[in-house]
Every structure is written in structure tokens, then in C-alpha cells.
Amino acid sequence: MTRSKFIINIAVSLMSLGVAIGLGAYAFNEWKSRQTAAATSKDAPPKAPIADGNTPVRISAEARKNLGVSSKPLQLSTYFRKIEVPGVITDRPGISDRGVVAPVTGIVTKIHAYPGSTVAPNAPLFALRLVSDSLHTSQLELFKATKEIEIARQQQKRLEGLADMGGIAGSRLIEIENQVKRMDVNVLAYRQDLKARGLSEKQIEAAANGDFVAEITVTAPGEQALKVAEVALASAIEGEPARLPFSFELQMLKVELGQQIEAGQLLCTLADHRALLIEGQGFKKDMPLIQRTAKEQLPINVGFEVEEGNNWPALPNELQISHVANLIDTETRTFSFYLPLDNQWQAYSQGGKERLIWRFRPGDRVSLSIAVEKIENVFVLPQAALVREGPEAFVFRQNGDLFDRVAVHVLHEDSTSVVIANDGGPRKGAFVAQNAAASLNRVLKAQLASGIPTNVHVHADGTTHEAH
């Protein structure tokens, strides 16, 4: 072997040895990496499978009772998109409250009704002892004029015989007749003056005969004077008439016994709460919507602070706007609109007197849900029937013990309801959980994380088959 061949053989051997060493190092590093990855995978928690639309959640009958799950078939309906605004119950201006004033100057000697009392039309309210000089003067002049007429007529009767025999001129009788007519005019004027001061026809007739009135009774206005239409009210007690007899409630008393009052002074305020108004407050940006609601007479749902039950009739559900105010408050930048409200009542007796309890009172606050847009051919569900995950929204369709999570398109939602499009997701008639959607979604995730399929039965012997 020559020297050159020997050197070549040594070089080849060294190269083979290097390749072998390199391959061994690579294999060792690969083995070590796999061992590390296996150890890491063993210590790390398993990843939960991702839920998809085909994965149902199994809920037993007992679990449904615990969660309070309620399912109903989907029905197509019409939904009114609404905005929420505050409101307050108010009196009807010029009708609900009516002041009673003193017709003459006098001293209060008797008070017949007090705050909270029920007062019928024309019922007595106050007794006033007269201290008015003008009233006494009117009674005196009426008495004098009445007596002068009697004297003049007696004189006329005596002179009629003499005039027939030519003893006196006929002009004398004509003069007496004209005098009587002038005094009749004076008597009529005095009677009207006394009537305007609150005296009855009987008292005026007594004054004309010399029996002067020293005390008058101030009464409640008559129903005919108010010209208020009857309002049909729902009675709270079975057997009572549905139409409440007209009556006032004495709201504020302004005088005391022994107090001297002047003519025209306010004595009390009477309230007629058979019918009231709800005053809603909207911002200027809401005005076009509310004006359209008023024009189209769309329904308005009212939330009252009072509770249902307690022997009261059902609360009014839907009301309509009667008119929208034309002014905007410069401070709050809001405008008012009004809804008529029929009141509800209960009657009870106390101390032999009948009293009324009104359900709605001026000052009570309400919330108004105003329909501003009509959405047709949609599914309307409670807010608790929907669950969200990012941009996705789901409902749960029931099939026995299984609940399928179905993606839906939400058109609108508010504090109580969600509106779902009828676009081929859940179909009409499908039973959908009306509540507990969030709880059902948590159960679905827990079942998927456990690795146990939710759509199979597992028997005691370990065999399985698909749910049926």
C-alpha cells in the first residue's frame, strides 16, 4: 500500500466517525426533548373541548326543577320597540282640586268636615256668623222695599174706587203703579245680592219678612256646577257598584274655629281623584318618537310603584297619550306629555262615616315604556332565555332531557325582553327554555370539560349507546 492510499483511508475513517458522532448527538437531543415534552404534558391540565352547535347538554328532571327551567313553544308575534322615560301622577288642572271661599265676611263658628273626610255635593262645610255691614244693609233694604210695596199696593186698592167715581184723577193711580214697579226692581236687586253672597232662597224670603240671617252655611259645590263627566272606576270589593258615586275629599283646611275671615278668603280645598293624569318627561331628542306614538296611538306600558293584589283590581297595562305639551323646560331641557288614568278605590266606614281609599295619588312616580317602532314576524323571549359569548348569542332548544344550544340573530333587546329574527334558526313551535340560559351554558361547558359525551347513555357494565 502506498503512502497516499494510507492517508486517504485514514481521512475516510475520520469522516465516518464524525458523522456517527453527529447522528448520535442528534438522536440523544431528540430523545431528551421528547422526555421533557412528555413530562410537561403529564403535569399540565387537559384542554377542554370546544362547544359547538351540535353538542347538547343533558339536564335531568330534578336538575331542571332545581334550576327552575321553563320551556315554551316559540310563537311568532309583533313587538314594539320601546324607550323608557320617567313619569309622575298629577291632578287634572282645573278639575281635580277646587277651592271653597267665604262668600261674606264672618267668623267661623262650626266646621263640618276635616282633611280626609268624604264630602258629597252640596254637603255643609262651614258655619259663618255674619259680621258684614253690607250684608245686613242688603237684608234691611230688602225688608224695607218689600214692606213699601205692600203699603203702595194697599193704597192703590183704596184709590181704585175713588178713581172709578171720579173722585181723583186716573194719573194718581198710574203714578202709584210706577212706584210699585220701581220698588219691585229694587227688591229683585237685593234678592240677587243676597243670593250671590251664599244665602238660600229660604233665608232670603225670611229676610224679606224681617227675620234677618245672622249665620250662613257654606256648602260644597254641586255636581251640576262642575260639569264633570262620570268616570267608570273599578271597585276593589265584590258587590260594590263599579261606578263610584260622585264625592269630594277634603284635602286641605285653611281656617280654624273662631277665626274671622274676609269675603273671598280660601276656606278649604276639595279634591276629586276619580280620574288623574300621568305626566311623562321626555328629552328633546325623544320628541319625534313620542309625537309619532301620540299620533299613531301606540300603546304605552306603565310601571307603578304599587304592588299587585291586596284585594285591588288589576293594574292598567296599556295607556295612550292624550296630548303633548308645547313647551320645553329651560332648566331640565325636557318636555311633558300626558296620559289619562282612571283611579281605583276602596270604601270603609269609620265612626259611622264612609271614607274612601284611592289607589293612585298625585305625586306617585311611574316608569313609562313607550312604543316607538313596530317589528313584525319575530320571536319575543324573556331576557333570561338568552346567553352571550362574545359576538355570539344562543338560546337552548329542549328535546326531552337534552337541550341544544342554538345560535340566534338578536334584532333588539331591552331590560326585560329579547327579539329574535325568524331567519331559520329556532323554528316556530320549537320548545325553548324561557330562563336559566346562563346556567344551562355553564352546565354544557362543565360536561364538555369532563370528557363524558352528553348524547350517549352509560350503563353499569360500561357499555354505551346513543341517547334516544
C-alpha positions as CSV (number, residue, x, y, z in Angstrom):
1,M,0.0,0.0,0.0
2,T,1.4,3.2,-1.0
3,R,1.7,6.2,1.4
4,S,-1.0,8.1,-0.4
5,K,-3.6,5.4,-0.2
6,F,-3.0,5.1,3.5
7,I,-3.6,8.7,4.1
8,I,-6.9,8.6,2.1
9,N,-8.1,5.6,4.2
10,I,-7.4,7.4,7.4
11,A,-9.4,10.5,6.2
12,V,-12.4,8.4,5.2
13,S,-12.4,6.7,8.6
14,L,-12.3,10.0,10.4
15,M,-15.2,11.4,8.4
16,S,-17.3,8.3,9.1
17,L,-16.5,8.6,12.8
18,G,-17.6,12.3,12.8
19,V,-20.9,11.5,11.0
20,A,-21.6,8.8,13.6
21,I,-20.9,11.1,16.5
22,G,-23.2,13.8,15.0
23,L,-26.0,11.3,14.4
24,G,-25.7,10.1,18.0
25,A,-25.8,13.6,19.4
26,Y,-28.9,14.4,17.4
27,A,-30.6,11.3,18.5
28,F,-29.8,12.0,22.1
29,N,-31.1,15.6,21.9
30,E,-34.3,14.4,20.2
31,W,-34.8,11.7,22.9
32,K,-34.3,14.3,25.7
33,S,-36.8,16.8,24.1
34,R,-39.4,14.1,23.9
35,Q,-38.9,13.1,27.5
36,T,-39.3,16.8,28.6
37,A,-42.4,17.3,26.5
38,A,-44.0,14.1,27.9
39,A,-43.3,15.3,31.5
40,T,-44.7,18.7,30.8
41,S,-47.8,17.2,29.1
42,K,-48.3,14.9,32.1
43,D,-48.3,17.8,34.6
44,A,-50.5,20.3,32.5
45,P,-54.3,20.1,32.8
46,P,-56.1,18.7,29.8
47,K,-57.7,21.2,27.4
48,A,-61.5,21.4,27.4
49,P,-63.1,20.6,24.1
50,I,-64.7,23.5,22.3
51,A,-68.5,23.5,22.4
52,D,-70.2,23.6,19.0
53,G,-73.8,23.9,17.8
54,N,-74.2,20.1,17.6
55,T,-73.3,19.5,21.3
56,P,-76.4,19.1,23.5
57,V,-76.4,19.5,27.3
58,R,-78.2,16.8,29.4
59,I,-80.3,18.1,32.3
60,S,-82.3,15.7,34.4
61,A,-85.8,16.4,35.5
62,E,-84.6,17.0,39.1
63,A,-81.9,19.4,37.8
64,R,-84.5,21.3,35.7
65,K,-86.6,21.8,38.9
66,N,-83.5,23.0,40.8
67,L,-82.7,25.5,38.1
68,G,-86.4,26.4,37.6
69,V,-86.1,25.9,33.8
70,S,-89.3,26.6,32.0
71,S,-89.8,25.8,28.3
72,K,-92.5,27.1,25.9
73,P,-93.0,26.7,22.2
74,L,-91.9,29.6,20.0
75,Q,-94.7,31.8,18.6
76,L,-94.4,34.5,16.0
77,S,-95.6,37.8,17.3
78,T,-95.4,41.6,16.8
79,Y,-93.0,43.6,19.0
80,F,-93.0,47.3,19.7
81,R,-89.5,48.7,20.3
82,K,-89.7,51.0,23.3
83,I,-87.9,53.7,25.1
84,E,-88.0,54.2,28.9
85,V,-88.9,57.6,30.4
86,P,-89.9,58.6,33.9
87,G,-93.4,59.9,34.9
88,V,-95.4,61.1,37.8
89,I,-99.1,61.0,38.6
90,T,-100.7,64.5,38.7
91,D,-104.0,66.2,39.2
92,R,-106.2,67.3,36.3
93,P,-105.6,71.0,36.1
94,G,-108.8,73.0,36.9
95,I,-110.8,69.8,37.7
96,S,-109.1,67.6,40.4
97,D,-108.7,70.4,43.0
98,R,-111.3,73.0,43.8
99,G,-111.1,75.8,46.4
100,V,-114.0,76.9,48.5
101,V,-114.0,80.6,49.5
102,A,-116.0,82.6,52.0
103,P,-118.9,84.4,50.3
104,V,-119.1,87.1,53.1
105,T,-117.1,88.5,55.9
106,G,-117.7,86.5,59.1
107,I,-116.5,84.4,62.0
108,V,-116.1,80.6,61.7
109,T,-118.4,79.0,64.3
110,K,-118.6,75.4,63.0
111,I,-116.5,73.1,60.8
112,H,-118.4,70.1,59.4
113,A,-115.6,68.3,57.5
114,Y,-111.9,67.8,58.1
115,P,-109.0,66.6,56.0
116,G,-109.6,63.1,54.8
117,S,-113.4,63.4,55.0
118,T,-115.6,62.4,52.1
119,V,-117.9,65.2,51.1
120,A,-121.0,64.8,49.0
121,P,-122.1,67.6,46.6
122,N,-124.0,70.4,48.4
123,A,-123.0,69.0,51.8
124,P,-122.3,71.6,54.6
125,L,-118.7,72.5,55.2
126,F,-118.6,75.6,57.5
127,A,-121.0,77.8,59.5
128,L,-120.1,81.5,59.5
129,R,-121.6,84.2,61.8
130,L,-122.1,87.3,59.8
131,V,-120.2,90.5,60.6
132,S,-120.6,92.1,57.3
133,D,-122.3,95.5,57.4
134,S,-123.1,95.4,53.7
135,L,-124.9,92.1,54.1
136,H,-127.0,93.4,57.0
137,T,-127.7,96.5,54.9
138,S,-128.9,94.4,52.0
139,Q,-131.3,92.4,54.2
140,L,-132.6,95.7,55.7
141,E,-133.2,97.3,52.4
142,L,-134.9,94.2,51.1
143,F,-137.2,94.2,54.1
144,K,-138.0,97.9,53.7
145,A,-138.6,97.6,49.9
146,T,-140.9,94.6,50.4
147,K,-143.0,96.5,53.0
148,E,-143.2,99.7,50.9
149,I,-144.5,97.6,48.1
150,E,-147.2,96.2,50.4
151,I,-148.2,99.7,51.5
152,A,-148.2,101.1,48.0
153,R,-150.5,98.2,46.8
154,Q,-152.9,98.8,49.7
155,Q,-153.1,102.5,48.8
156,Q,-153.6,101.6,45.2
157,K,-156.5,99.4,46.1
158,R,-158.2,102.1,48.2
159,L,-157.9,104.7,45.4
160,E,-159.2,102.5,42.7
161,G,-162.8,103.0,43.9
162,L,-162.5,106.8,44.1
163,A,-161.0,106.9,40.6
164,D,-164.0,105.0,39.3
165,M,-166.4,107.5,40.8
166,G,-164.2,110.5,39.5
167,G,-163.1,111.5,43.0
168,I,-159.4,111.5,41.9
169,A,-157.6,111.7,38.7
170,G,-156.5,108.5,37.0
171,S,-153.0,109.8,36.8
172,R,-152.7,109.3,40.5
173,L,-153.2,105.5,40.1
174,I,-150.6,105.5,37.2
175,E,-148.1,107.2,39.5
176,I,-148.6,104.6,42.2
177,E,-148.2,101.8,39.8
178,N,-144.9,103.2,38.5
179,Q,-143.7,103.5,42.1
180,V,-144.5,99.8,42.7
181,K,-142.6,98.8,39.6
182,R,-139.5,100.7,40.7
183,M,-139.7,99.1,44.1
184,D,-140.0,95.6,42.5
185,V,-136.8,96.3,40.7
186,N,-135.1,97.2,44.0
187,V,-136.4,94.1,45.6
188,L,-135.1,91.9,42.8
189,A,-131.7,93.5,43.0
190,Y,-131.5,93.0,46.8
191,R,-132.5,89.3,46.4
192,Q,-129.8,88.7,43.8
193,D,-127.2,90.4,46.0
194,L,-128.1,88.1,48.9
195,K,-128.2,85.0,46.7
196,A,-124.7,85.9,45.4
197,R,-123.4,86.1,49.0
198,G,-124.5,82.5,49.7
199,L,-128.0,82.8,51.2
200,S,-130.5,80.3,50.2
201,E,-134.0,81.1,48.8
202,K,-135.5,80.2,52.2
203,Q,-133.1,82.6,54.0
204,I,-133.8,85.4,51.5
205,E,-137.5,85.0,52.0
206,A,-137.1,85.1,55.7
207,A,-135.0,88.4,55.4
208,A,-137.8,89.9,53.3
209,N,-140.2,89.2,56.1
210,G,-137.9,90.8,58.7
211,D,-136.2,87.6,60.0
212,F,-132.6,88.6,59.3
213,V,-130.0,85.9,58.8
214,A,-127.1,86.1,61.3
215,E,-125.3,82.9,60.3
216,I,-124.9,81.2,57.0
217,T,-123.7,77.7,56.0
218,V,-121.0,77.3,53.3
219,T,-121.6,74.1,51.3
220,A,-119.6,72.1,48.8
221,P,-120.2,72.8,45.1
222,G,-123.0,70.9,43.4
223,E,-122.2,68.2,40.8
224,Q,-124.0,70.1,38.1
225,A,-121.8,73.2,38.7
226,L,-118.7,71.2,38.0
227,K,-119.9,69.6,34.7
228,V,-117.6,66.7,35.1
229,A,-118.5,63.5,33.2
230,E,-118.9,60.3,35.2
231,V,-115.8,58.1,35.3
232,A,-116.3,54.4,35.5
233,L,-114.0,53.1,38.2
234,A,-113.1,49.5,39.1
235,S,-114.4,48.7,42.6
236,A,-112.0,46.8,44.8
237,I,-114.7,45.0,46.8
238,E,-117.0,42.4,45.2
239,G,-120.6,43.6,45.3
240,E,-119.9,47.3,45.3
241,P,-121.0,49.3,42.2
242,A,-118.4,49.7,39.5
243,R,-119.4,53.4,39.2
244,L,-118.3,55.4,42.2
245,P,-120.9,57.9,43.4
246,F,-119.7,61.4,42.9
247,S,-118.0,62.8,46.0
248,F,-115.2,65.1,47.1
249,E,-112.4,64.5,49.6
250,L,-111.5,67.5,51.8
251,Q,-107.7,67.8,51.1
252,M,-106.6,71.0,52.9
253,L,-108.3,73.0,55.7
254,K,-107.3,76.7,55.8
255,V,-109.2,78.1,58.7
256,E,-109.9,77.4,62.4
257,L,-112.8,77.8,64.8
258,G,-113.3,81.4,65.9
259,Q,-111.2,82.8,63.1
260,Q,-112.5,85.9,61.3
261,I,-112.4,85.6,57.6
262,E,-112.9,88.1,54.8
263,A,-115.1,87.7,51.8
264,G,-113.3,85.7,49.1
265,Q,-110.8,84.1,51.5
266,L,-110.0,80.5,50.9
267,L,-111.6,78.2,53.5
268,C,-110.6,74.7,52.2
269,T,-109.5,72.7,49.1
270,L,-111.6,69.8,47.9
271,A,-110.2,67.1,45.7
272,D,-111.9,64.9,43.1
273,H,-109.5,62.0,42.5
274,R,-111.8,59.8,40.3
275,A,-109.6,60.5,37.3
276,L,-106.0,61.7,37.2
277,L,-103.2,62.3,34.7
278,I,-99.8,60.7,34.2
279,E,-97.2,63.3,33.3
280,G,-94.3,61.8,31.4
281,Q,-91.0,63.7,31.0
282,G,-89.0,63.2,27.7
283,F,-85.8,64.8,26.4
284,K,-85.9,66.9,23.3
285,K,-84.3,64.2,21.2
286,D,-87.2,61.9,22.1
287,M,-89.8,64.3,20.9
288,P,-90.2,63.0,17.3
289,L,-90.6,59.4,18.6
290,I,-93.2,60.4,21.3
291,Q,-95.1,62.7,18.9
292,R,-95.4,59.7,16.5
293,T,-96.5,57.5,19.3
294,A,-99.2,60.0,20.2
295,K,-100.3,60.4,16.5
296,E,-100.5,56.7,15.8
297,Q,-102.0,55.9,19.3
298,L,-99.4,53.3,20.1
299,P,-99.6,51.6,23.5
300,I,-97.6,52.7,26.5
301,N,-96.8,50.3,29.3
302,V,-96.8,51.8,32.8
303,G,-94.8,50.5,35.7
304,F,-96.4,51.6,39.0
305,E,-94.8,51.7,42.4
306,V,-97.8,50.0,44.0
307,E,-98.0,46.2,44.3
308,E,-100.5,43.8,42.8
309,G,-103.0,42.0,44.9
310,N,-104.3,43.1,48.4
311,N,-107.9,43.0,47.0
312,W,-107.2,45.6,44.4
313,P,-108.2,45.1,40.7
314,A,-105.5,44.5,38.1
315,L,-103.3,47.5,37.3
316,P,-103.9,49.2,34.0
317,N,-101.5,47.7,31.5
318,E,-101.5,49.8,28.4
319,L,-102.4,53.5,28.2
320,Q,-102.3,56.1,25.4
321,I,-101.1,59.7,25.1
322,S,-103.8,62.3,25.3
323,H,-101.7,65.3,24.4
324,V,-98.1,66.6,24.2
325,A,-97.1,69.8,25.8
326,N,-95.8,72.6,23.5
327,L,-93.2,73.9,26.0
328,I,-89.7,72.8,26.8
329,D,-88.4,73.4,30.3
330,T,-85.4,75.7,30.1
331,E,-83.5,74.2,33.0
332,T,-84.1,70.4,32.5
333,R,-84.5,70.6,28.7
334,T,-87.4,68.2,29.0
335,F,-91.0,68.4,27.7
336,S,-94.2,66.9,29.2
337,F,-96.8,64.6,27.7
338,Y,-99.9,63.3,29.5
339,L,-101.9,60.1,29.7
340,P,-105.4,59.9,31.3
341,L,-105.6,57.5,34.3
342,D,-108.8,56.2,35.9
343,N,-108.3,55.7,39.6
344,Q,-109.2,52.7,41.7
345,W,-110.9,52.9,45.1
346,Q,-111.9,51.0,48.3
347,A,-114.6,52.2,50.8
348,Y,-114.7,51.6,54.5
349,S,-116.6,53.0,57.5
350,Q,-115.2,54.8,60.5
351,G,-117.2,56.3,63.3
352,G,-120.4,55.9,61.2
353,K,-118.9,57.9,58.3
354,E,-117.9,56.4,55.0
355,R,-114.4,57.0,53.8
356,L,-112.5,56.2,50.6
357,I,-109.1,54.9,49.9
358,W,-107.6,55.8,46.5
359,R,-105.0,53.5,44.9
360,F,-103.3,56.2,42.9
361,R,-102.3,59.5,44.4
362,P,-100.8,62.7,42.9
363,G,-97.1,62.6,43.4
364,D,-96.7,58.8,42.8
365,R,-93.8,58.0,40.5
366,V,-94.2,55.7,37.5
367,S,-92.0,54.4,34.6
368,L,-93.2,54.6,31.1
369,S,-92.3,52.2,28.3
370,I,-93.2,54.0,25.1
371,A,-93.6,52.1,21.8
372,V,-91.8,53.9,19.1
373,E,-91.3,51.2,16.4
374,K,-93.3,48.1,15.3
375,I,-91.3,44.9,14.5
376,E,-93.4,42.1,13.0
377,N,-92.9,38.4,12.4
378,V,-90.4,37.9,15.2
379,F,-89.9,35.7,18.3
380,V,-90.0,37.5,21.6
381,L,-88.3,35.9,24.6
382,P,-87.5,36.9,28.2
383,Q,-84.1,38.3,28.7
384,A,-83.1,35.3,30.8
385,A,-83.6,33.0,27.8
386,L,-80.5,34.4,26.0
387,V,-76.8,33.8,26.7
388,R,-73.9,35.6,25.0
389,E,-70.4,34.6,24.3
390,G,-68.6,37.4,22.6
391,P,-70.5,38.4,19.4
392,E,-72.5,35.1,19.5
393,A,-75.9,34.8,21.1
394,F,-77.6,31.5,21.9
395,V,-80.9,30.0,23.2
396,F,-81.5,26.4,24.3
397,R,-84.0,24.3,22.5
398,Q,-85.3,21.4,24.6
399,N,-85.7,17.8,23.4
400,G,-86.6,15.7,26.4
401,D,-83.6,15.8,28.8
402,L,-81.4,17.3,26.2
403,F,-81.0,21.0,25.5
404,D,-79.4,22.0,22.2
405,R,-77.6,25.3,22.1
406,V,-78.8,27.2,19.0
407,A,-77.2,30.4,17.7
408,V,-79.7,33.2,17.0
409,H,-79.8,36.7,15.5
410,V,-80.9,39.3,18.0
411,L,-82.7,42.2,16.5
412,H,-83.4,44.1,19.7
413,E,-83.3,43.8,23.4
414,D,-84.3,45.8,26.5
415,S,-84.3,45.3,30.2
416,T,-87.0,42.5,30.1
417,S,-87.2,41.1,26.5
418,V,-85.1,40.0,23.6
419,V,-86.3,40.0,20.0
420,I,-85.1,37.1,17.8
421,A,-85.2,37.1,14.0
422,N,-87.3,34.4,12.3
423,D,-84.4,33.5,9.9
424,G,-84.2,29.7,10.1
425,G,-82.6,29.3,13.5
426,P,-85.1,28.0,16.0
427,R,-88.3,27.4,14.2
428,K,-91.9,28.2,15.2
429,G,-93.3,25.6,17.6
430,A,-89.9,24.6,19.0
431,F,-89.7,24.4,22.7
432,V,-87.1,26.9,24.0
433,A,-86.0,27.5,27.6
434,Q,-87.5,30.7,28.8
435,N,-85.0,31.3,31.6
436,A,-81.7,30.0,33.1
437,A,-79.9,30.2,29.8
438,A,-76.7,31.2,31.5
439,S,-76.9,28.2,33.9
440,L,-77.5,25.8,31.1
441,N,-74.5,27.2,29.3
442,R,-72.3,26.7,32.4
443,V,-73.5,23.1,32.7
444,L,-72.7,22.5,29.0
445,K,-69.2,23.7,29.5
446,A,-68.7,21.5,32.6
447,Q,-70.0,18.4,30.8
448,L,-67.7,19.0,27.8
449,A,-64.7,19.6,30.1
450,S,-65.4,16.3,31.9
451,G,-64.9,14.4,28.6
452,I,-68.1,12.4,29.1
453,P,-70.3,12.7,26.0
454,T,-73.7,14.2,26.7
455,N,-75.5,12.5,23.9
456,V,-74.9,8.8,25.0
457,H,-76.2,6.6,27.8
458,V,-73.5,4.9,30.0
459,H,-74.7,1.7,31.7
460,A,-73.3,0.0,34.8
461,D,-71.5,-2.7,32.8
462,G,-69.6,0.0,30.9
463,T,-71.5,-0.4,27.6
464,T,-72.8,2.8,25.9
465,H,-75.2,3.6,23.2
466,E,-76.6,6.9,21.7
467,A,-79.3,8.7,23.5
468,H,-82.8,8.1,22.3
